Amino acid sequence: MAKTDQSFTKADIFTKAYQFTAADEVKAQGLYPYFKPLTDTDGNVVVIEGHEVIMAGSNNYLGLTNDPRLMEAAQKAISKYGTGCTGSRYLNGTLDLHLELEEKLAAFMHKENCVLFSTGYQTNEGAIQTIAGRNDVIFSDKDNHACIVIGTQLSNGKTVRYLHNDMEHLRKLLEREDDSTGKVIVSDGVFSMSGTLAKIPELVSLAKEFGARLYLDDAHAIGVIGEGGRGSASAFGMLDDVDLISGTFSKSFASLGGFLVGGREVIEYIRHNSPAHIFSASMPPANVATVLKALEVLEQEPWRLERLDEISNYMRKGLKDLGFNIWTSESPIIPVVIGEMFDCLEFWRDLFDAGIYANAVVPPAVPRGQSLIRTSYMATHTDEQLDRILEAFKKVGIKRGIIDTNGCSLIEV
């Protein structure tokens, strides 16, 4: 064999990693807001770096992560079943608890069937790639969550993306496709950065007009909005008009995992054909038991949904009255637009120092010049805590030149 010529520089797949310095640069300035370990928490108040702060950035919408009833259910499940299933649902990883949860979720969502996935991310990734084949077209909102985007990329179908919540653009894209083409419209029910709702009535109408199926990701909607917490379609009285609805257990249900509900045959097809379902270990017993108890609490304590709605309205009005740009939030997710990335990181740090934890969201998660503080609220937040959050935002907003003392925005976005 001829000797390899070493005179040229070999490409190294790790080069991109060696050249990635952005995180270290931000850390050096004391502005790094990510991967902060919580050392103690009661849900509403957490301890980070020895600093006690009000949590205003959690997806624990119903405030159940520290509920004694859920913790007891998880502990009992571990005592009976152990800590894990060690296999996929397809083979040795199905417990009677999994079947019970699927049955109860299908009934709760008024659908015929339900399949569980190991995470919410896998639910959309695994279901979308399975239902859209080579001759099918996926119509996806440009602001859809990353797991939907990945699902469309893994699918053999063609994907076209329509402008965010732009029904006229969606119509034009639908009109371009042949009637013989299989079609599915996929959208977040509540968009995770803006807190806005999808235009469900218009989506339903277009799906029916063009013979498309409608798939909603209700990760931030189930257990949050709609009749009994049944999500975005329920908020419009249109559950029966949506073909597939996905959800996650990592938010209102205080656990980990995901699910998809829909017609019996479609769910069975996904159950037996989705790689993300077949080749992933199933949800551990404690996680399943936690969700079962959370679903029970949701149905028995409607005050949580009522309180969550009351809090959302209060905080939207409060932040808007202070002069902040909160886009068009319609849910407990309320973004506060700051603008440039480093301005946002400095705002985040000042909030943290003032005793409030929220999430700094910067490009590429949002467009350049639209970095924001993503706040989200829980049914268990007290009035005093809410007012402290508003006071901190006012103080930092004025300090950073985002708002003035008259309740006016000082930035252009």
Stockholm file with secondary structure:
# STOCKHOLM 1.0

chainA/1-413         MAKTDQSFTKADIFTKAYQFTAADEVKAQGLYPYFKPLTDTDGNVVVIEGHEVIMAGSNNYLGLTNDPRLMEAAQKAISKYGTGCTGSRYLNGTLDLHLELEEKLAAFMHKENCVLFSTGYQTNEGAIQTIAGRNDVIFSDKDNHACIVIGTQLSNGKTVRYLHNDMEHLRKLLEREDDSTGKVIVSDGVFSMSGTLAKIPELVSLAKEFGARLYLDDAHAIGVIGEGGRGSASAFGMLDDVDLISGTFSKSFASLGGFLVGGREVIEYIRHNSPAHIFSASMPPANVATVLKALEVLEQEPWRLERLDEISNYMRKGLKDLGFNIWTSESPIIPVVIGEMFDCLEFWRDLFDAGIYANAVVPPAVPRGQSLIRTSYMATHTDEQLDRILEAFKKVGIKRGIIDTNGCSLIEV
#=GR chainA/1-413 SS CCCCCCSSCCCCTTHHHHTCCHHHHHHHTTCCCSSCCEEEECSSEEEETTEEEEECBCCCTTCCTTCHHHHHHHHHHHHHHCSCCCSBTTTTCCCHHHHHHHHHHHHHTTCSEEEEESSHHHHHHHHHHHHCCTTEEEEEETTCCHHHHHHHHHSSSEEEEECTTCHHHHHHHHHTSCTTSEEEEEEESBCTTTCCBCCHHHHHHHHHHHTCEEEEECTTTBTTSSGGGBCHHHHTTCGGGCSEEEEESSSTTSSCCEEEEECHHHHHHHHHHCHHHHTSBCCCHHHHHHHHHHHHHHHHCTHHHHHHHHHHHHHHHHHHHHTCCCTTCCSSEEEEEEESHHHHHHHHHHHHHTTEECEEECTTSSCTTCEEEEEECCTTCCHHHHHHHHHHHHHHHHHTTSBCTTSCBCCCC
#=GC SS_cons         CCCCCCSSCCCCTTHHHHTCCHHHHHHHTTCCCSSCCEEEECSSEEEETTEEEEECBCCCTTCCTTCHHHHHHHHHHHHHHCSCCCSBTTTTCCCHHHHHHHHHHHHHTTCSEEEEESSHHHHHHHHHHHHCCTTEEEEEETTCCHHHHHHHHHSSSEEEEECTTCHHHHHHHHHTSCTTSEEEEEEESBCTTTCCBCCHHHHHHHHHHHTCEEEEECTTTBTTSSGGGBCHHHHTTCGGGCSEEEEESSSTTSSCCEEEEECHHHHHHHHHHCHHHHTSBCCCHHHHHHHHHHHHHHHHCTHHHHHHHHHHHHHHHHHHHHTCCCTTCCSSEEEEEEESHHHHHHHHHHHHHTTEECEEECTTSSCTTCEEEEEECCTTCCHHHHHHHHHHHHHHHHHTTSBCTTSCBCCCC
//
